[in-house]
Amino acid sequence: MAQKDLEKSRIHMLKKSAPKKGRYVLYWMQQSQRAEYNHALAYAVGQADELEQGVLVLFALMDDYPEANRRHYAFMLEGLLETRNALAKMGILMVIRKEHPVNAAVSLGADASLIVCDRGYLRHQIAWRRQLAEKAVCPVIQVESDVVVPVEVASSKAEYAARTFRPRIHKHIKAYSKKLRFASPIHSSLGLRIKGLEIDEPEAVLQRLKIDGSIGAVPRFFKGGTSRAKALFKDFINARLARYTENSNQPQTDDISHMSPYLHFGQISSLYLALEIQRAAEKYKANVEAYIEQLVVRRELAMNFVTYTPDYDAVSCLPQWARKTLREHGKDSREYLYSLEQLVNAETHDPYWNACMLEMRHTGFMHNYMRMYWGKKILEWSQTPEKAFEIMLYLNNAFFLDGRDPNSYAGVGWIFGLHDRAWSERPVFGKVRYMAASGLERKCDIRSYVEKVDRLVKEEA
């Protein structure tokens, strides 16, 4: 299949209508918050060049984005400022509107020849694009840009596990792993007189927004923006990739890429990361393959999950065997029960779990191996599986920079048996996989991890 045909599989017409002669091509940027390796932006530029117009980029900033708080907004605004400046160098005006995304896109779309949007996978993101298509007075085209292999190309149904998804997506990875090339638009849009919100001082913008400020930003640990993501990833390849396979499940080390916050906000492209790391395949073949497993197979399995599972944020999303075994053990006696407040404050009997929670609270991040243990213990220490699911999603989405993401919902689901198999039966968990503190002690230097978190917390103070 030709590359041109491959890219067509990323494009979906949300609204077919007669061509309209407007002032510009509008790109509503929401999921892919970057000026490079952005298929939606590249498509908008191509369409604008054909129409002999400029590209106007819109980003809508709302006070009540679902489950977002100051931590998320601060990181996002840092990235948006860099993206706005990068677009300006390309002759593209980016307008920030403090408005609901649909309303902002409809308003600016009134003067557009066509509207391009990127693709989101969660329920509200899909609904917003559908509402825009219903209200727009010009064509609306969605271009998928935040996966290597488009979701429907990889599979047409919800996959049972990574083992069923892996061969399907590997069939397409090579074909879709092509560098995205596009030039700046022929016609500049910088001369358009369209007012928007100034974001040169992100802190001042945060002060104006009516957002949840109870969970603070973490600039010491994570600074937003494409350039920061690229620098971190380059350092990972040069300094830590050689130890990735050996240490990816060793939370006392930092031999991981830390790309998940940047991927969540679309500040970096997964395709870009895949291409960059594959350049090291000759030297670190096993390590590169292990990273691609996480970046493409596991991450895009999560996209598959939320796309084909409408109830992805409820216990009903779990496989039948998991729901059955958890129901059968729902009234089992629990040795420990903790309230949400105790969990947030890391006030449990388990020093390893407390370290997990402190890392999450203070950095907005947690090593993936510890996320599994963190979740399993919440299931063990909650009155019911349903309550555990609710608590876990709240904590995940509130404190993690990469929360509120398809990977969040798939990751929480995995704690309860999603994308997994039945194990030996035991109290509380039934046949759902169990994790114990003794397992951490055997498999990693967990005490060094606790010490590492203690240092991070003290340094922040």
N, C-alpha and C positions, 0 to 999 in steps of 0.2 A: 504493500500500500504506500502510495506517495506521501511525502510529508504534508503536502497541502491537504490531502484527504484526511490524514491523521488529525490535523488541527481543526478540521470541520467538525469532528466528533466532540470538540469542546464547546461548540456554538449551538445555542438553542434559541429559537425564535419564541419569545414570550407573547409578543403581540404583532400580528401581521396587519399592516395597514398600508394605505396608499403613501407613496413617497411624499415628504413634506419639505418644502424649501424653507429652512430656518436659518438662524444666524451662526449656528455652530453644531458640532456633534457633542452631546453631553455624555460624559462617563460618570455614572454614580459609583464612586469608590466606597466600598464598605468592608468586604472581607479581605481584599488584597491591597493592603495599605502601603504600597511601595511604588517607586517610579521605574523599577527595572525588573526583568523577568516576570512581567505581568501581561498575560495573554489578553486580558480584557482591555488594557490600555493599548496594547499593540493593535488590536482589532479596531478600536476607536480611532487611532491615528490613521490606519489604512482607509477606513471609511471617510474620514475627514479629508484626506488627500484626494480621494476620488471626487468628492463634492466641492473641492477647492475651498474648504473652510478650516477653521481652527478647532481644537479640542478644548472644551471646558470641563474641568474635573470638579465634581461636587463631593464634599464629605459633610454629612449631617451629624451634628453633635446634639444629643438629647440628654436631659437631666436624668431620665429614668430608664436608661438602657437596662434590660432584664438582668438583675442580680449583680450589676457592676457597682463598684465603690471607688473611693479615692485612689486606692492602690492601682486599679486597672486604668482609670482615666489618666493618671499622671504618666504612666508608662506609655500609653497610647499617644498622648499629646506630644511627648518627646519625639516619637516616631513620625507623627503627622507634620511637625514643624520641618523635620529633615526632608520628608517627601515633598512638601510644598515648595521648598527651596530648590530641590532637584528638578521638579517639574518646570519651575520658572526658567531654569537654565536651558530647558528644551523648548522654550517658547509656549509653555502650557500654563494657563491660569488655573489655579486651584482655589475654589471658593469654599470656605467653611461656613455652614449655616447652623445656627442654634435653633433647630426645628426637628420635628419628626421626619425621618428619612423619606417616607412616602410623600409627605406634603412638600418637602423641599425638592424632591425629584420631579414631581408633577409641576411645581411652580416654574423651575428652570427649564423643564422639558417643554413648556409652552412655546419657547422660542428655538427649540432644537429641531434639527432635521431628523434625528433619530437619537434614541437613548441606548447606551450600552451599560450593562451592570455586570459585576462579577457574581460568583455563585456562593451562597451560604447554605449550610446543610441542616441547620436547626429549624425548629418549627416556626419561630417568629421570623427568621430570615426568609424562609420560603414564602410565608404569608405576605411579607412586605413586598416582595417581588411580584407576587400575584396581584396585589392591590395596585401596584404601580402600572402593571399591564392593563388592568381594568380602567384606570383613570387617565392614562396618557393619551395624547392626541397625535402621537407619531409612533413609528415602530419601536419596539423594545426588544433588545437582543441580549441574552445572558451568555457570558463566556466564562467557562470554568478554568481557574488559574491556580488553585491551591492544592492540587494533587498532581502526581506524575502521570498516572493513568486515569482518565475520566471514569467516574463511578460506574456508569452504565456499561462502559466498555469492559471493565474488569469483571462485572457480574450483574446479572439481571434479577438477583434475589438475595435475601439475607443469607449470608454464609454461616455455617454452623460453628466453624472454628478456623484458626489460622491455617490448619493443615488442609482444609478444603479450599480456602481462599488463595493460599500461596501459589499453587500451580496455575491458577487462573490469571493472577496478576503478573506472574513471571513470564507468561506467554507474551505480554505486551510491554514490559519495562524497557527492553532494548529499543523497540521501535519509537517509544515516546521520549526516550532520553536524548533529545536533540536540543542543541543550543537555540534559544529564542533570539532571533535577530530582528530588530526594527530600529528605524531612524527617527529622529525628531520630526514632527509634522512640518510639512512645507509651509503652512500658514500659521503664524503666531496668533494666539488668543489673548496675549497680554494686554492688548489695547481695549479689550471689552470692559465696559464700565458696569461692573456688577459687584454690589457690596456684599461683604461677608464679615465674619468674625475674625478679628486679629488674634493670632496665637503666638506672637513673638515672645510673650512672657507667659509660659504655661501656668505658672503659679497663680498669676492674676486671673487666668481663665478658670482655674479650679475654684478660686474664691467666688466667682460669679455663678458657678453651676450649683444647682440644688441637688447635691449628691450625698450619699452616705459617706461621712468622713470618719467613721469609727475605726476603720482599718486603714492605716497610713501607708504612704508610698515607701518603696524600698530602693531609693536611688543608689545607695552604697553598694548594693549587690547586683542590681540590674538597671541599666540605662537603656531606654528605648531607641530604636532607629536601625535602619538597614546597615549603615556603616559599622555600628557597634556589633551587630549580629555577624557580619562578614569578618570582622577582626577576631571575634571570639572563635569562629569556626576555623579560621586560618590557624590560630594558635592551637586549637584542638588537633588539627591534622598534623601540624609540625611537632607538637610536644607530647600529645597524649594518645593519638590513634594507635601507636605501636603497642599500647597496653590495654586497648579497649576490650578485647575479648577476655583477657585475663582479669580485668578489674571492673567491667561494667556492672557486676553484681557485688562490688566492694564499696559500700557507702562511705567508708572512712577515707576513700580517695576522691579525687575530682576528675577521674579519667572518663568523663562524659562530655558531650558537646554543649549542653545547656541551651539548646536551640528551641525548646518547646514554647517559651513565652513569645519568641519572635515569630514562630510558625503560627501560633494562635492568632496574633494580631495581623498576620499577613505581611509582616515587615521583612520577611525573607521568604524566598520561594523554595519549596521542597525539591523542585526540579534543579534549581541552582545548586543546592546542597548535594544532591545525588551526583550531578556532573562533576562537582569539585572533588568529592571524595573518591569517585571512580578513577580519578587521575592517579591516585595512590595505590590502585589495585595490584599493580605488579609487585610492589614492595610489601604491601600488607594485605594480601588477598583475603585471608580469613577474617581479619578485622573489618575490612570494607564490606564483606558479605554480611557480617553480623550487624553492622550499622544500617545497611540497606534493609535488612529484615525489620528493624525498628522504624526507620524513616518511611519506608514505602509499604511493606506488607502489614505491619501492625497498625500504623497510623491510618492507612487507607482501608483497613478492615473496620476501623471505627467509623469512617465515613460511610462505608457500606451498611453498618449497623444502624446508624441514625436515619439513613435514607430509606431503608426498607422496614424500619421498626417504629411506627408512629408513637408508641408508648415507651420510648427509650429512657424516659426519666421516671419510670414507675416499676415496682416489683413485678408487675405483669409482663415486663419485657423479657424476663428470665426464661430459660428453657423449661419445659414441663417437668423434667426430672428434678431440677433444682427447686422449683416452687413446691413440688410435692414433698421432698425431703425436709425442706425448711419448715413447711407447714406441720409436718409430723413431729418436729422437734421444737416448735415454737414456744411450748410451755415448759421446756426443760429448765431445771434449776441452773442459775448463773451464779458463779462464785463471787463475781464482782459486777456491780451495776453503777454506772457513772452518768451524771447529768450532763447536758450540753455545756453548762458553765464550767464544770470540772474538767471536761475535755478541752475546751478552749484555753483554760488556764494551765493545762498540762499537769493536772493534779491527780494522777493515778499512781498505783503501786508499782508501775512498770517503768524503770528509768529509760529503757530503750524507746518505748512509745512516747514518753514525755519529750525525749530529744527530737523525735519526729515532729511533734506538734510545735516545739519551739523553733525548729528549722522552718517550718511552714509559716508560722506567725511572723518571724523576723526577716525572712528572706523572700517569701513568696514562691519558694521552690522546695522540692524534696527529691532526694535520690529515688529513682524508680523502684529499686529493690525495697526501700523502706516504705514506699507508698503501699506496697502489697501488704506488708506486715501491719502498717498503720490501719488499713481498712479491715483486715481480718480481726483485729482486736476490737474495733468498734462493733462489729457483728457479734463478737463474743460477750461484750459488756453492755449490750442494749437489751431492753425488756423483750422486744420482738424483732424479727428480721425487718419488718416494715419500718419500725422506728429507727433501726440502724441505717437503713437505706436513706431515709429522710435526713438524718444527722450527717451522714457521710457526704451526701450531695451538697448540703448547706456549707459544711466546712471546706470542701473541695472548691466550690465555686466562689466562696467569699475570700479565701486566703491565698489561693494559688494564682499567680499571674497567668498561668495557662489553663485556668479553670473555665467553666462555661463553654466547653469545647466538645466536639464529638469524642475525643479521647477521654474526656472526663467521664462521660456517660458510659462509654465502653469499659473504662477502667473500674468504675464503681460496680458496674454489672458483673465484671470478672470476679470481684470479691465474693459474689453470691452465686457463681457458677457459670456465668455467661462465657462463651467461647472456651469452655473447659470441659472436663469429663467428670464422671462420678468417681469418688475415692472411697476408702474404707469408712464405714459409718462410725460416728462418734457423737456424744452429747452436743447439743446446741447446733452444731454444724451439719449434722446428718451426714450426707455423702458429699457435701461441699468441701473443697480443699481447705485444710487447716494449716496454720503456721504457728510455731511455738518459739519462745525466746531461746530455748535450747538449740533450735535450728539456726538462729542467727549466730549464736556463739560458736557453732561448729563450722559455719560456712563463711564467716567474715570476722574481722576484728571489730566487733560491735562496740567494745569499750572505747576504742580509738574514735569511733564515730561519735559517741556521746561527748568525748573530750573536744572533738572538732566543733560540734554545735555549741558547746559551752563557750569556746573561744569566740565564735561568731557573735553570740549574744553579748558577751562582754565588750567586744570591739565596737559593736553598734552603740552600746550605752556610753 
